[in-house]
């Protein structure tokens, strides 16, 4: 009878560092976008943009904190994906999607985009 092979050990290579860097890069881009939203909201007196920038800025801080926590968890844990990591990805994606939606609503409602589109239609 054949013996089952033992479970493969996690590769101790650079995967944890790459994952931590990916979260840090994501947070950096979110920081840039939140700064642009805040500036646009304040400059044009758009409350939707300002609130979207604030929400994205708070999420950016949480993402930076999560990058450090995630790096420590990956280096200690043998499981590459945890439930908390899955939820962090979901919350980050949901926040970015909601901020994008609010930006779209602000541009369509307050901007001149609809007037330009109506002018193009016969």
Protein Blocks (a to p, Z undefined) as FASTA:
>chain_A
ZZddddddddfblmlmmmmmmmmmmmmmmmmmmmmmmmmmmmnopaklmmmmmmmmmmmm
mmmmmmmmmmmmmmmpmbfbdfklmmmmmmmmmmmmmmmmmmmmmmmmmmmmlmmmmmmp
ZZ
